[in-house]
Amino acid sequence: MLDLKELVRPNILKLSPYSSARDDFKGDASIWLDANENPFGELNRYPDPYQCELKKVLAEYNGVDTTQLFIGNGSDEVIDLLFRLFVKPGTDKALTFSPTYGMYRVSADINDAELIEVPLDQKFQIDLTATIPYLDDFNLKLIFICSPNNPTGNLLRNSDIEMLLNRFKGIVVIDEAYIDFADVPSWNQRLKEYDNLIVTQTFSKARGLAAARLGIAFSNSEIISLLNKIKPPYNVSTLNQAAGLRSMKNQRDFELQIKQIKSERSRLIKELKLLSMVKRIFPSHTNFLLIEIENATEIYLQLTRRGIVVRDRSKLIPNALRISIGTENENTLLLNELKKISQ
Ligand SMILES: *Cc1c(COP(=O)(O)O)cnc(C)c1O
């Protein structure tokens, strides 16, 4: 059994959370004079601090209870809150597998926590032998596993993740920002098996709502209530909650877009393979492709001069560019420019 009292920072266990007007009175009423809101206007009322309507739909969609759901102002907020919940500044540590998503490093630095980066192996999988010695460190509180991983694009092996979940006495966070492109079930289906598991997802990628800043954490209800305790009271705006709801109610467009993006992903792979300067295309379970290309930084610069911006990842992986899958037209224009550059 997970001993949350041992894992959570003592000041958070002791914390009396902010009590908002909406916490003090929850029922229905016709006259609201309790939150110093302006009585005029369209957006004059504070948002629902617990996003109940959106959570109801999300819970149903994912087959979990609403108490197993937390919604953040993007998953970046969730990542930061997890540091604040579990990692004592100056003392505690987190661990991740590099190269990976940059926010784990930034959040660790902001929270004055050591971040151990264990390099992924040649196939961008977890190197268990290199990882195991860290697991017994009493100050190691959080492990971040990004799967499918950004920027490498691959899924991490289930058996390795299971091993970490079983063996590590702290919290394992699986960041599933790209899960909807991956054709595998979410780890949120396995919350019952692991009380130290937190799964994060986002509306920013497959749901096309990066502007709305909606991130989700799935976990057991104890961890979720701790996150609720420390979050800013009104962390998700009414406009953004409504945007999330609209997306959940329009499953058809969501599925159609994923289908299109995946088919464009296949086409890009096929076409890129024909270019001799493209040395390697890494397998992708995401909406981007990581490619190895001759003189990556030079190609990157040439593309920007032609108005096309990809991501130069060659500091992380030699000669690597990360290319988000665009519309059919955008991808064709990219391919045309690459062909011109290669001549
Ligand atoms: C894009 C991305 C996110 C999204 O973060 P938001 O704050 O929800 O926009 C999270 N994790 C990874 C690995 C990502 O690539």
The ligand as an SDF file (V2000), in Angstrom:
LIG
                    3D

 15 15  0  0  0  0  0  0  0  0999 V2000
    2.6970   19.0400  -25.8920 C   0  0  0  0  0  0  0  0  0  0  0  0
    2.9860   18.2320  -24.6730 C   0  0  0  0  0  0  0  0  0  0  0  0
    2.2580   18.4410  -23.5020 C   0  0  0  0  0  0  0  0  0  0  0  0
    1.1700   19.4580  -23.4970 C   0  0  0  0  0  0  0  0  0  0  0  0
    1.2140   20.3210  -22.4690 O   0  0  0  0  0  0  0  0  0  0  0  0
   -0.0200   21.3220  -22.2650 P   0  0  0  0  0  0  0  0  0  0  0  0
    0.4540   22.1670  -21.1530 O   0  0  0  0  0  0  0  0  0  0  0  0
   -1.1980   20.4540  -21.9030 O   0  0  0  0  0  0  0  0  0  0  0  0
   -0.2470   22.0540  -23.5400 O   0  0  0  0  0  0  0  0  0  0  0  0
    2.5250   17.6560  -22.4000 C   0  0  0  0  0  0  0  0  0  0  0  0
    3.4640   16.6960  -22.4610 N   0  0  0  0  0  0  0  0  0  0  0  0
    4.1530   16.4580  -23.5870 C   0  0  0  0  0  0  0  0  0  0  0  0
    5.1330   15.3500  -23.6290 C   0  0  0  0  0  0  0  0  0  0  0  0
    3.9500   17.2260  -24.7150 C   0  0  0  0  0  0  0  0  0  0  0  0
    4.6650   17.0020  -25.8290 O   0  0  0  0  0  0  0  0  0  0  0  0
  1  2  1  0
  2  3  1  0
  2 14  2  0
  3  4  1  0
  3 10  2  0
  4  5  1  0
  5  6  1  0
  6  7  2  0
  6  8  1  0
  6  9  1  0
 10 11  1  0
 11 12  2  0
 12 13  1  0
 12 14  1  0
 14 15  1  0
M  END
$$$$
